[in-house]
Amino acid sequence: MQYRLIALDMDGTLLNDDHEITPKTAAALQQIAAQGTEIVFCTGRTPLNSIPYMEQLGLHHEGHVIVHNGAATVHTGTHEIVHQFAMEPQALEPYMHYCRQHHIHFDINTAFDIYVDSPEQMQAAAQQMYAKFQSFGLTTQLLPHWSELEQPVLKMSVFGTPEQLDQTHSDWSLWTQAFNMQRSGEFFIDLMHVQASKGTALRALAEQLGIAPEQIMAIGNYYNDLSMLQYAGLGIAVDNSPIDVKAAADEVTASNNDDGVYQMLNKYCGVSV
């Protein structure tokens, strides 16, 4: 099988724990792209801190990234939004109230911007997280009234300790859901449009490009990757995935720190570095 599209989660999958693409994996991706295969990053990140990795590989001129866990797809060359799933922001108010009551940090995302309640009062862990974004030119802004936002709201992201988020997820699961609620990492819960997911976005992009599911390989590591692993003809989990993500995958490869992505590119795409 010649795979025409490789869909890759970033954090915990493509990137090692130092947030780097190893030289071996980078060279393999460049070889595959040179053969005409579409490389698509599918991530919870924003365009501004995912597209630079495509630029690093030299694959950004005609590429795509699926960002905000599937809430938007962006052309990496033009930064044009190919499609997005807009939320009804007023419906987020109960979730925001819960976070404020329980002292849990949250942010509100449009395609390219992040808004927070009060940058000065953020917990130290949240401040450290956003400090890492600044190297990509991504800064937080004060959340205005909904009517003052110029772009659609795509995601509410909640950040806290695993114990806080376990309880939050449990509590919110009892609510009548107007959104797709995803545990997108040990320290994150994301709320998005009910139809937004990596799998839905990947399907839309593949159909636009004329690529069938069986011509797609997808590699991920967490619950927010399940929809794309299930849509792709070959869905692969890295070894650092939770056990039920591994169980849902067609195959399990080595961890993100052991070139698991490279091993699958070598096995199924015939590249060798």
Salt bridges, closest charged atoms under 4 A:
ASP9 OD1 - LYS198 NZ 2.96
ASP11 OD1 - HIS19 ND1 3.48
ASP11 OD2 - ARG45 NE 2.71
GLU38 OE2 - HIS64 ND1 2.99
GLU62 OE1 - HIS75 NE2 3.53
ASP117 OD2 - ARG100 NE 2.67
ASP166 OD1 - ARG183 NH1 2.95
ASP225 OD1 - LYS198 NZ 2.53
ASP239 OD1 - LYS246 NZ 3.17
GLU251 OE2 - LYS267 NZ 2.78
